[in-house]
């Protein structure tokens, strides 16, 4: 079970991933939401009884529910690339 010490909110999750990327790393809250939507990062929510529960994947817009992330997941998720899309072109020698 997770304790409050093991959890970060969305802004906290962005900070943790930015720190992992190094001094120039910047991660937005939108990037965190993308990682969740693509199934790369597991989000937790508090249910109606105040218990922490895995967030079910919805294809609808966020319902305004606060999302929480475990530190273990934040340190094991693959970091996003600096620029989305195609990888950088290789230079010919």
Secondary structure, DSSP 8 states (H G I E B T S, - for coil): ---GGGEEEHHHHHHHHHHHH-TT----HHHHHHHHHTTSS--EEE-TTS-EEE----SS---S---EEEHHHHHHS----SS-SS-------
